[in-house]
Amino acid sequence: MLSEKGVREAVRRHLEEGGENWTEGHSGSANVTWIPLLEGEIVRSIETREEKKHFHAGPKNLSEHPVYTSLAHHAIAPPRDPAVASTLTLVRKGSVQQRSCDCGNGLWACPRCSGRGDLDCAVTTSCTDCHGIDACLRCEGTGHRGKTVPDVPEHCGREEDNRVVCRKCGAMDAACAVCRGRGHVTCPICTGTGTRTCPNCGGPGTTPHTRCNGTGTTVTWVEGVIQREPTVEKLNWPTTGLPFLARQHARERSNWRKANLVGDSPVPDDIDPDHRRLLQIRLAPKDNEVARRATFRYLLLARVVIPHHRHRVYYVLPGPDSPQVLILPSLRRTWQIATVAIGVLAVLALVSRLVS
């Protein structure tokens, strides 16, 4: 733990090691301000409980799930690690009901064929080649030669169309080679019988009952789910008032004190009073909280300002073996440096424009 005397001594030693003189006047006029730091997190396990009604098609073994009577009052052990999520599934006592399905044996009449096993089918279908449009160039599939082709002999100029004798009107080289003038062909599915096997049931006229999935049995029960999810609250005090370089130096090189509070463990006595009050507020139990762990580290550093060195600020931090000193420019000097840098950039920009 740093003391004011130790802080002044650390600054003196640091200056002398750098070749600067330290006088009693420096020591007496040095202004020491204490800055407490605390970093860490609070991890809570938040629990939710809910009940759901479930339905299962077919038999189901629920013996592996614990049984409960009242979900709200069902006691389970707190989690060992509040940062680990968990889900517990239970079954309410007396809620499991296994019943025989109304279908009896798991089958029901096929809804597509109404239990027949087959479907009506057209004996013939439209010709796949001429589609019944130009089945015959002379009778158009009617059997009556009402059409003539001027200047084209009946037995000439038809071979390239692959036309054959029409079975309807007898015209030579006039009919479609597939349907031979009829405009339709025998149905390839039913082969002209007028019925085809139902594609849904495959012929028996029955399909597995959807409600019981073909098992003839259904199971219903009430399920209770206890779920625990971690929430993390970060601690980083103070949030402002300390330069980034000083905070980073403290994180990397300082000798922090560490604390790990589980449940209602007390806050360490050597923590800064303001941070202690903040911690006590943050550590208050939340709604549905079943476990809590606070892990953090803390230290006290000193900010030293010496009037004779008005452009410097000294930060003294507790090191592993001895206090460490970090020197940073004062706010006024920082603004001066920034102003000079901006001025240099402006001159460079002006010169660049003049040259171009």
DRENMIKE-631093 format. One record per residue (C-alpha): residue number from 1; residue in one letter; x, y, z. Coordinates in Angstrom, 1 decimal, padded with zeros to 4 digits. Example, Ala and Ser with C-alpha at 12.3 -4.5 7.8 and 13.67 -1.06 7.14 Angstrom:
BEGIN
    nr   rest       px       py       pz
     1      a    012.3   -004.5    007.8
     2      s    013.7   -001.1    007.1
***
This chain:
BEGIN
    nr   rest       px       py       pz
     1      m    000.0    000.0    000.0
     2      l    001.4    003.4   -001.0
     3      s    001.9    006.1    001.5
     4      e    002.3    009.9    000.9
     5      k    005.8    009.7    002.2
     6      g    006.6    006.7    000.0
     7      v    005.1    008.5   -003.0
     8      r    007.3    011.6   -002.5
     9      e    010.3    009.4   -002.0
    10      a    009.6    007.5   -005.3
    11      v    009.4    010.7   -007.3
    12      r    012.6    012.0   -005.7
    13      r    014.5    008.8   -006.5
    14      h    013.1    008.8   -010.1
    15      l    014.3    012.4   -010.7
    16      e    017.7    011.8   -009.2
    17      e    018.2    008.7   -011.3
    18      g    017.4    010.8   -014.4
    19      g    020.1    013.4   -013.4
    20      e    017.8    016.0   -012.0
    21      n    018.2    017.6   -008.6
    22      w    015.7    017.2   -005.8
    23      t    015.4    019.7   -003.1
    24      e    013.4    019.9    000.1
    25      g    011.4    022.7   -001.5
    26      h    010.2    020.3   -004.2
    27      s    009.1    017.8   -001.6
    28      g    007.2    020.3    000.5
    29      s    005.3    021.9   -002.4
    30      a    004.4    018.6   -004.2
    31      n    000.6    018.1   -004.4
    32      v   -000.4    014.4   -004.0
    33      t   -003.9    013.3   -005.1
    34      w   -005.0    009.7   -004.6
    35      i   -006.9    007.8   -007.4
    36      p   -008.4    004.4   -006.7
    37      l   -008.8    002.0   -009.6
    38      l   -011.0   -001.1   -009.7
    39      e   -011.6   -003.5   -012.7
    40      g   -013.5   -006.7   -012.9
    41      e   -016.9   -008.2   -013.4
    42      i   -020.0   -009.5   -011.6
    43      v   -021.4   -012.7   -013.0
    44      r   -025.0   -013.7   -012.1
    45      s   -026.9   -016.8   -012.8
    46      i   -030.5   -015.8   -013.6
    47      e   -033.2   -018.6   -013.4
    48      t   -036.4   -018.9   -015.3
    49      r   -039.1   -021.6   -014.9
    50      e   -041.9   -022.5   -017.3
    51      e   -044.4   -025.3   -017.9
    52      k   -045.4   -026.6   -021.3
    53      k   -047.9   -029.2   -022.5
    54      h   -046.4   -031.8   -024.8
    55      f   -047.8   -034.3   -027.3
    56      h   -045.9   -037.2   -028.8
    57      a   -047.0   -039.5   -031.6
    58      g   -046.1   -043.1   -030.5
    59      p   -044.7   -044.5   -027.3
    60      k   -042.2   -042.4   -025.3
    61      n   -040.0   -043.2   -022.3
    62      l   -039.9   -040.3   -019.9
    63      s   -038.4   -042.1   -017.0
    64      e   -035.0   -040.3   -017.4
    65      h   -036.5   -037.0   -016.4
    66      p   -036.9   -036.0   -012.8
    67      v   -040.5   -035.7   -011.5
    68      y   -041.9   -032.6   -009.8
    69      t   -045.1   -031.6   -008.0
    70      s   -044.9   -027.8   -008.0
    71      l   -042.4   -026.3   -010.4
    72      a   -042.3   -023.0   -008.4
    73      h   -041.3   -024.9   -005.3
    74      h   -039.1   -027.5   -006.8
    75      a   -035.7   -027.1   -005.2
    76      i   -032.4   -027.8   -007.0
    77      a   -028.8   -027.0   -006.0
    78      p   -027.4   -023.7   -007.0
    79      p   -024.9   -023.8   -009.8
    80      r   -021.2   -024.3   -009.0
    81      d   -020.2   -021.8   -011.7
    82      p   -022.7   -019.0   -012.3
    83      a   -021.0   -018.4   -015.7
    84      v   -022.2   -021.7   -017.1
    85      a   -025.7   -022.0   -018.7
    86      s   -027.8   -025.0   -017.9
    87      t   -031.3   -026.4   -018.7
    88      l   -033.1   -028.9   -016.6
    89      t   -036.2   -030.7   -018.0
    90      l   -038.7   -032.3   -015.6
    91      v   -042.0   -034.1   -015.9
    92      r   -045.0   -033.1   -013.6
    93      k   -046.1   -036.0   -011.5
    94      g   -049.3   -037.7   -012.7
    95      s   -049.4   -035.8   -016.0
    96      v   -048.1   -038.6   -018.3
    97      q   -051.0   -040.1   -020.3
    98      q   -050.4   -042.9   -022.8
    99      r   -053.5   -043.6   -024.9
   100      s   -054.6   -045.8   -027.8
   101      c   -055.2   -043.7   -030.9
   102      d   -058.7   -043.4   -032.3
   103      c   -057.4   -045.1   -035.5
   104      g   -057.0   -048.4   -033.7
   105      n   -054.1   -050.0   -035.4
   106      g   -052.1   -046.9   -036.7
   107      l   -053.7   -046.9   -040.1
   108      w   -056.5   -045.0   -041.7
   109      a   -058.2   -044.8   -045.0
   110      c   -056.1   -043.1   -047.7
   111      p   -057.5   -039.6   -048.1
   112      r   -056.6   -039.5   -051.8
   113      c   -058.3   -042.7   -053.0
   114      s   -060.9   -042.8   -050.1
   115      g   -059.7   -046.3   -049.2
   116      r   -060.2   -047.8   -052.7
   117      g   -056.5   -048.3   -053.5
   118      d   -056.9   -047.0   -057.0
   119      l   -057.9   -043.9   -058.9
   120      d   -059.9   -043.3   -062.0
   121      c   -057.8   -042.7   -065.1
   122      a   -058.5   -041.5   -068.6
   123      v   -058.3   -044.4   -071.1
   124      t   -056.5   -042.2   -073.6
   125      t   -054.3   -039.1   -073.6
   126      s   -053.5   -036.5   -076.1
   127      c   -050.9   -037.5   -078.7
   128      t   -047.5   -036.6   -077.6
   129      d   -046.4   -035.8   -081.1
   130      c   -049.3   -033.8   -082.7
   131      h   -051.2   -033.0   -079.5
   132      g   -054.4   -033.7   -081.5
   133      i   -054.0   -030.5   -083.5
   134      d   -052.9   -031.9   -086.8
   135      a   -053.6   -035.6   -086.3
   136      c   -054.5   -035.8   -090.0
   137      l   -053.9   -033.3   -092.7
   138      r   -057.2   -034.3   -094.5
   139      c   -059.8   -035.0   -091.9
   140      e   -058.2   -033.4   -088.7
   141      g   -059.1   -036.6   -086.8
   142      t   -062.8   -036.5   -087.7
   143      g   -062.8   -039.2   -090.3
   144      h   -064.2   -036.9   -092.9
   145      r   -061.9   -035.5   -095.6
   146      g   -062.9   -031.9   -095.4
   147      k   -059.4   -030.5   -096.1
   148      t   -057.4   -030.5   -099.4
   149      v   -053.9   -029.5   -100.2
   150      p   -053.9   -027.7   -103.6
   151      d   -051.3   -028.7   -106.2
   152      v   -049.8   -031.4   -103.9
   153      p   -050.6   -035.0   -105.1
   154      e   -051.8   -037.3   -102.5
   155      h   -048.8   -039.6   -102.7
   156      c   -046.1   -036.9   -103.1
   157      g   -044.2   -034.6   -100.7
   158      r   -045.2   -036.3   -097.5
   159      e   -042.2   -038.4   -096.6
   160      e   -040.3   -035.6   -095.1
   161      d   -043.3   -035.0   -092.6
   162      n   -043.2   -038.7   -091.6
   163      r   -046.9   -039.0   -092.3
   164      v   -048.7   -042.4   -092.6
   165      v   -052.1   -043.7   -093.6
   166      c   -054.9   -042.2   -091.5
   167      r   -056.9   -044.8   -089.7
   168      k   -059.9   -042.4   -089.5
   169      c   -060.3   -041.4   -093.2
   170      g   -057.8   -043.6   -095.0
   171      a   -055.9   -040.7   -096.6
   172      m   -052.4   -041.7   -097.6
   173      d   -049.4   -039.9   -096.1
   174      a   -051.6   -037.6   -094.1
   175      a   -051.8   -038.9   -090.5
   176      c   -049.4   -038.4   -087.5
   177      a   -047.2   -041.5   -087.2
   178      v   -047.8   -041.8   -083.5
   179      c   -051.6   -041.6   -083.2
   180      r   -052.3   -042.4   -086.9
   181      g   -054.9   -039.7   -087.3
   182      r   -056.9   -040.3   -084.1
   183      g   -055.4   -037.4   -082.1
   184      h   -055.0   -039.5   -079.0
   185      v   -053.1   -042.5   -077.7
   186      t   -053.7   -045.2   -075.1
   187      c   -052.8   -043.9   -071.6
   188      p   -049.3   -045.2   -070.7
   189      i   -050.2   -045.1   -067.0
   190      c   -053.3   -047.3   -066.9
   191      t   -052.6   -049.0   -070.3
   192      g   -056.2   -048.3   -071.2
   193      t   -057.9   -049.9   -068.2
   194      g   -059.3   -046.7   -066.9
   195      t   -057.9   -047.1   -063.4
   196      r   -054.4   -046.7   -061.9
   197      t   -052.8   -047.5   -058.5
   198      c   -053.1   -044.8   -055.9
   199      p   -049.6   -043.2   -055.5
   200      n   -050.3   -042.3   -051.9
   201      c   -051.0   -045.7   -050.4
   202      g   -049.6   -047.8   -053.2
   203      g   -052.7   -050.0   -053.4
   204      p   -053.8   -051.2   -050.0
   205      g   -056.1   -048.2   -049.5
   206      t   -054.6   -047.2   -046.1
   207      t   -051.8   -045.0   -044.9
   208      p   -050.1   -044.4   -041.5
   209      h   -052.3   -042.3   -039.3
   210      t   -050.6   -038.9   -039.0
   211      r   -051.7   -038.2   -035.4
   212      c   -050.0   -041.4   -034.0
   213      n   -047.4   -041.7   -036.7
   214      g   -048.7   -045.1   -037.5
   215      t   -048.1   -046.5   -034.0
   216      g   -051.6   -046.6   -032.7
   217      t   -050.5   -044.8   -029.5
   218      t   -050.1   -041.2   -028.3
   219      v   -048.5   -039.8   -025.2
   220      t   -049.2   -036.4   -023.5
   221      w   -047.5   -034.9   -020.5
   222      v   -046.7   -031.6   -018.8
   223      e   -043.0   -030.6   -018.9
   224      g   -041.3   -028.2   -016.6
   225      v   -038.1   -026.5   -017.7
   226      i   -035.7   -024.7   -015.4
   227      q   -033.2   -022.7   -017.3
   228      r   -030.2   -020.7   -015.9
   229      e   -028.4   -018.1   -018.0
   230      p   -025.4   -016.1   -017.0
   231      t   -025.4   -012.3   -017.1
   232      v   -022.1   -010.3   -016.9
   233      e   -021.7   -006.8   -015.5
   234      k   -018.4   -005.1   -016.2
   235      l   -016.7   -003.0   -013.5
   236      n   -014.2   -000.3   -014.5
   237      w   -013.9    002.6   -012.1
   238      p   -013.2    005.5   -012.5
   239      t   -014.5    005.8   -016.0
   240      t   -012.9    009.2   -016.6
   241      g   -010.3    011.4   -015.1
   242      l   -007.2    009.3   -015.7
   243      p   -005.1    009.5   -018.9
   244      f   -005.2    006.4   -021.1
   245      l   -001.4    005.9   -020.8
   246      a   -001.5    006.0   -017.0
   247      r   -004.4    003.4   -016.9
   248      q   -002.6    001.2   -019.4
   249      h    000.7    001.4   -017.4
   250      a   -001.3    000.4   -014.3
   251      r   -002.9   -002.5   -016.0
   252      e    000.4   -003.9   -017.3
   253      r    002.9   -003.2   -014.6
   254      s    001.2   -002.5   -011.2
   255      n    000.8   -004.8   -008.3
   256      w   -003.0   -005.2   -008.0
   257      r   -004.9   -006.7   -005.2
   258      k   -007.4   -009.3   -006.2
   259      a   -010.7   -010.4   -004.8
   260      n   -013.2   -013.2   -005.6
   261      l   -016.5   -012.8   -003.9
   262      v   -019.0   -015.6   -004.0
   263      g   -022.6   -015.2   -002.9
   264      d   -022.7   -012.9    000.2
   265      s   -019.0   -012.7    000.8
   266      p   -018.0   -009.4    002.3
   267      v   -016.2   -006.7    000.4
   268      p   -012.5   -006.4    001.4
   269      d   -011.8   -003.7    004.0
   270      d   -008.9   -002.0    002.1
   271      i   -011.0   -001.0   -000.9
   272      d   -011.6    002.7   -001.4
   273      p   -014.8    003.8    000.5
   274      d   -016.5    005.2   -002.6
   275      h   -015.8    002.0   -004.5
   276      r   -017.0    000.0   -001.5
   277      r   -020.4    001.8   -001.7
   278      l   -020.6    001.2   -005.4
   279      l   -019.8   -002.5   -005.0
   280      q   -022.4   -002.9   -002.3
   281      i   -025.0   -001.4   -004.6
   282      r   -024.0   -003.5   -007.5
   283      l   -023.8   -006.7   -005.5
   284      a   -027.4   -006.4   -004.4
   285      p   -029.4   -009.6   -005.5
   286      k   -031.3   -009.3   -008.8
   287      d   -034.7   -010.8   -009.6
   288      n   -034.5   -014.5   -010.1
   289      e   -030.8   -014.6   -009.2
   290      v   -029.7   -018.0   -007.9
   291      a   -025.9   -017.5   -007.8
   292      r   -023.4   -014.6   -008.0
   293      r   -019.7   -014.2   -008.3
   294      a   -017.7   -010.9   -008.3
   295      t   -014.1   -011.1   -009.5
   296      f   -012.1   -007.9   -009.5
   297      r   -008.7   -006.3   -008.8
   298      y   -008.0   -002.9   -007.3
   299      l   -005.2   -000.6   -006.4
   300      l   -004.5    003.0   -005.2
   301      l   -002.2    005.2   -007.3
   302      a   -001.0    008.7   -006.7
   303      r   -001.0    011.7   -009.0
   304      v    001.8    014.2   -008.1
   305      v    002.1    017.7   -009.3
   306      i    005.2    019.8   -008.5
   307      p    005.0    023.6   -009.1
   308      h    008.6    023.7   -010.3
   309      h    007.7    021.1   -012.9
   310      r    004.5    022.7   -014.1
   311      h    004.6    020.9   -017.5
   312      r    004.7    017.4   -015.9
   313      v    002.4    015.1   -014.0
   314      y    003.9    012.2   -012.0
   315      y    001.9    009.1   -011.5
   316      v    003.1    006.7   -008.8
   317      l    001.8    003.2   -008.9
   318      p    002.5    000.2   -006.6
   319      g    004.9   -002.1   -008.3
   320      p    005.8   -005.7   -007.6
   321      d    008.9   -004.7   -005.6
   322      s    008.8   -000.9   -005.3
   323      p    006.7    002.0   -006.4
   324      q    006.9    002.9   -010.1
   325      v    006.8    006.4   -011.5
   326      l    005.2    007.4   -014.8
   327      i    005.8    010.9   -016.2
   328      l    003.2    012.4   -018.5
   329      p    002.8    015.9   -019.9
   330      s    000.4    018.1   -018.1
   331      l   -002.9    019.1   -019.8
   332      r   -001.6    022.5   -020.5
   333      r    001.5    021.1   -022.2
   334      t   -000.6    018.7   -024.1
   335      w   -002.6    021.5   -025.6
   336      q    000.5    023.5   -026.4
   337      i    002.0    020.5   -028.3
   338      a   -001.3    020.0   -030.1
   339      t   -001.4    023.7   -031.1
   340      v    002.1    023.6   -032.4
   341      a    001.4    020.4   -034.4
   342      i   -001.7    021.9   -035.9
   343      g    000.2    025.0   -036.8
   344      v    003.0    023.0   -038.5
   345      l    000.3    021.1   -040.5
   346      a   -001.3    024.3   -041.6
   347      v    002.1    025.7   -042.8
   348      l    002.8    022.5   -044.7
   349      a   -000.6    022.6   -046.3
   350      l   -000.1    026.3   -047.4
   351      v    003.4    025.6   -048.8
   352      s    002.0    022.6   -050.7
   353      r   -000.7    024.8   -052.3
   354      l    001.8    027.5   -053.2
   355      v    004.2    025.0   -054.8
   356      s    001.4    023.3   -056.8
***
